[in-house]
Amino acid sequence: MNATPEPAEPSGTGAGASSAATDILDPDHDPKASYAIDQALVRRLTGLVRATSGESVRSVSQITGQPLGDIPQSSAQDVEEAFRRARKAQATWARTTLKEREALFMRLHDIVLERQDEIMDMICWESGKARKHAFDEPLHIALTARYYARTGNRHLGTKRVAGVVPGLTHVEVNRIPKGVVGIISPWNYPFTMALCDGLPALKAGNAVVCKPDAQTMLTALLGVELLREAGFPEDLWQVVAGPGRVLGSEIIGRADYICFTGSTSTGKLIAKQCAERLIGCSLELGGKNPILILRDADLDRAAEGAVRAAFSNAGQLCVSMERMFVADQVYDRFMQKFVDRVNAMSLGATTEWGVDMGSLISQDQLDTVVEHVEDARAKGARVLTGGRARPDLGPYFYEPTVLENVQPGMQCFADESFGPVIAVYRFNDEADAIARANDGEYGLNASIYTRDTKRGREIAKQVKCGTVNVNEAFGATFASIDSPMGGMRESGMGRRQGAEGILRYTESQSVGTQKILRFGPMFGMSDEQYAKFMTTSVRLMSKLGRK
Ligand code: NAD
């Protein structure tokens, strides 16, 4: 495993923290200075938080360990004010046409692509991830903005449906915005997770109050700045900052709908609170995702895909793979290729291109990964490669790790590690492999490598996951914004992306208009005659093939 660039001090300072591409670096940057990035930018961004508590929390770079800025914290009163403003803005916004909204969405699309270097810099500084993994984020937001810009009518336009009496009952269905949507998002994809669920909410005519994770506030705020630059009304998207367990209830208590992305345990708490208020919610939660390498797989392609599947963003990706099932017939050849590729990965703390994996986000994440690997090792698992923290690269680095002989009873067998750790299992019966892939409580994402893509799609139907990628890790579904994305079982409720990703933010409203005939006796009929007339009519319509 290569370390690129030069190792830093164990304190996590200065591991290749140069930033040629950046606009955000303080021009007088001194690696020993207190703040790593331009404080004028930080002030501009933190000014977007609705916060009057007078308290702040320091955001720290995972690349250098230096402070990035001080994030003002919101109180319950600030959440109240955020909702008040959002409601007012929503009333006006809901009257804009889909065409007017489309123009703003396309402007956002262009701005995100133009300013992607700045966005990636901020993501790297704040999360410590490799630039190639940061790149996925502006790309995903550009795709999402374009998709919802251009599919407004398809999803939201008034639709004519069949009336009970052909020609006489005209029925159409409108899509009415819910109102103000509360969005609670995690740190792992801080730019995309802060924005991607809110965009369809806006397109459907809602306002948003969001609470991004405390560890990656600046990246989320940069996203909000871009929304303003694109021309979205100022008060339409409100941001509050603070601990989820405190602000979460304040948001849920006021919102008309909640979109939550995070852990399954928090998702369950949120679902209960939403149920109390009878408001809807979508929950994008954890996973323990399986990848299947079938006997006819293209092994080079599968090995390349498996590396991305397991180690993108150091495994801190809801759709990344933590369990790999490999056909007996190709096991040894595949594993040679896979482990060779893992060993060739470069690790480093930098905002530059050129490293294959960056840091974990925090001590908590590192602790979980260490605990899972050490527990497995102690109970008899074999570490084929990796299995060590790398404080020489930065405080939260951990090597990409491949385990064999992982058994039930080991923590990493069924619990989400959310780190760069994958357990590999051999199989000789495909039905058994599918059953094992379906084991456990989660059902988010799966991947199947086979040369017979038709069969791959057939097998997908037997896998209990919300997305299945054939000959790809996760990108084929996640980047295809027309496809719904979300989890079965304990991986969530509801879907982002596609029609479901926008319709969740609307109420359907049926409007029926009755012409000439009414629903009751006519032309001097008695109730009994009317009942007979209607019965005959219903029989006739059924004979005529009416649905
Ligand atoms: P987490 O549940 O601890 O936190 C996520 C968000 O919820 C944060 O903004 C946090 O402040 C907030 N929060 C925490 N406690 C809360 C409470 N009681 N009420 C309201 N809000 C609260 O999750 P995490 O560990 O930070 O994120 C990683 C998890 O997210 C992993 O399990 C991962 O699989 C999952 N995830 C899922 C998806 C998906 O699309 N399914 C995407 C990304 C991450």
Boltz pocket constraint, residues with backbone or C-beta under 6 A from the ligand:
constraints:
  - pocket:
      binder: B
      contacts: [[A, 184], [A, 185], [A, 186], [A, 187], [A, 188], [A, 189], [A, 193], [A, 211], [A, 212], [A, 213], [A, 214], [A, 242], [A, 243], [A, 244], [A, 245], [A, 246], [A, 247], [A, 248], [A, 249], [A, 261], [A, 262], [A, 263], [A, 264], [A, 266], [A, 267], [A, 269], [A, 270], [A, 283], [A, 284], [A, 285], [A, 286], [A, 287], [A, 317], [A, 318], [A, 416], [A, 418], [A, 444], [A, 486], [A, 487], [A, 491], [A, 492]]
      max_distance: 6.0
